[in-house]
Amino acid sequence: MKTSLLLALCAGGLGWLLGGCAESTLQGRTGEYQPYRTTGQYRLTDDAKISADVRDQLVEDLDIRNLGVDVATVNGVVSLTGWVDTPEQKFWAEQLAADEPGVRQVQNEIAIK
């Protein structure tokens, strides 16, 4: 009996350990499930790409392009900081960030001048 229980616990622990390195999915703000990697360099690369993509979207937007909005991403969570002129610009910057693939959450800390 003790041997069976010990084997079951070891098998479960091994499955958990191996499963921790697999790809996972999270539901983004848009309601779509998007794959992301959970370990090491892959996550850093994904975060850098997300930040670059969000910056590109902000630069392309005529209302936000010349304002001081900074973007940082950690584990798919995008942080927006800086200054804008209106509440609408703050809201729109958050929407642009939230629509990027791989974004799990947006922390909008943009201040209004």
Phi and psi in degrees as a GROMACS rama.xvg file:
@    title "Ramachandran Plot"
@    xaxis  label "Phi"
@    yaxis  label "Psi"
@TYPE xy
-64.846  -36.3299  LYS-2
-66.5549  -41.2031  THR-3
-63.7871  -43.0046  SER-4
-64.7161  -42.5143  LEU-5
-63.5669  -42.659  LEU-6
-63.8289  -40.8422  LEU-7
-64.2147  -42.8893  ALA-8
-65.1658  -40.8788  LEU-9
-65.074  -42.4844  CYS-10
-64.6934  -41.629  ALA-11
-64.6306  -41.9161  GLY-12
-65.4194  -38.2512  GLY-13
-66.6894  -41.2228  LEU-14
-62.4457  -41.3469  GLY-15
-64.9937  -43.1296  TRP-16
-63.399  -47.1245  LEU-17
-70.2106  -33.6531  LEU-18
-69.236  -22.3393  GLY-19
-67.1533  -19.3572  GLY-20
-99.8981  0.422196  CYS-21
-81.9254  167.554  ALA-22
-71.8161  147.201  GLU-23
-124.842  170.332  SER-24
-130.881  146.952  THR-25
-132.171  150.017  LEU-26
-86.8126  118.955  GLN-27
-78.5387  -179.903  GLY-28
-63.4769  -26.0031  ARG-29
-80.4497  -5.46869  THR-30
89.6665  0.257341  GLY-31
-94.7784  146.068  GLU-32
-85.2821  129.023  TYR-33
-125.753  132.383  GLN-34
-73.2661  148.446  PRO-35
-149.359  153.357  TYR-36
-92.323  143.437  ARG-37
-102.182  -1.57899  THR-38
-131.02  152.889  THR-39
49.1321  -138.786  GLY-40
-60.9553  -32.2811  GLN-41
-57.8945  -44.6761  TYR-42
-64.6772  -41.4784  ARG-43
-63.0726  -42.0658  LEU-44
-64.8079  -43.6737  THR-45
-60.8848  -43.8023  ASP-46
-63.6164  -41.5537  ASP-47
-64.0987  -40.0524  ALA-48
-67.0867  -41.8754  LYS-49
-60.0496  -47.6559  ILE-50
-59.2793  -44.524  SER-51
-64.1296  -41.3737  ALA-52
-65.6653  -40.7215  ASP-53
-65.1327  -44.3809  VAL-54
-58.263  -42.8396  ARG-55
-59.8985  -42.2385  ASP-56
-64.6307  -40.3017  GLN-57
-66.8642  -38.0973  LEU-58
-68.8956  -34.9166  VAL-59
-72.3206  -21.8188  GLU-60
-80.773  122.145  ASP-61
-63.6208  -30.0505  LEU-62
-79.6842  -19.2073  ASP-63
-116.262  -18.387  ILE-64
-55.1249  -36.1272  ARG-65
-99.6545  11.3558  ASN-66
-96.3352  164.413  LEU-67
-92.3942  75.4236  GLY-68
-107.363  124.212  VAL-69
-103.455  148.641  ASP-70
-126.324  132.633  VAL-71
-137.591  143.752  ALA-72
-131.611  132.415  THR-73
-135.749  120.272  VAL-74
53.5868  38.6372  ASN-75
81.958  -0.472197  GLY-76
-97.3277  115.472  VAL-77
-92.2647  128.797  VAL-78
-108.619  125.519  SER-79
-107.133  127.65  LEU-80
-134.39  165.344  THR-81
123.216  -154.872  GLY-82
-131.697  143.235  TRP-83
-135.614  169.628  VAL-84
-87.3702  -29.8914  ASP-85
-134.891  158.785  THR-86
-61.853  -31.5956  PRO-87
-64.3497  -39.317  GLU-88
-66.1861  -38.6651  GLN-89
-62.1041  -46.7656  LYS-90
-62.0325  -45.039  PHE-91
-65.8077  -38.432  TRP-92
-60.8376  -41.381  ALA-93
-64.0849  -41.7323  GLU-94
-64.1227  -42.2601  GLN-95
-60.7496  -42.9321  LEU-96
-65.8731  -43.113  ALA-97
-64.89  -27.095  ALA-98
-81.7016  -7.92554  ASP-99
-74.9983  138.071  GLU-100
-60.2247  138.188  PRO-101
92.5322  -11.706  GLY-102
-77.5019  121.947  VAL-103
-91.7581  -32.8655  ARG-104
-159.672  153.109  GLN-105
-123.205  127.038  VAL-106
-104.204  107.188  GLN-107
-96.1229  101.45  ASN-108
-109.878  24.6017  GLU-109
-70.5842  134.575  ILE-110
-98.7243  153.12  ALA-111
-101.638  130.819  ILE-112
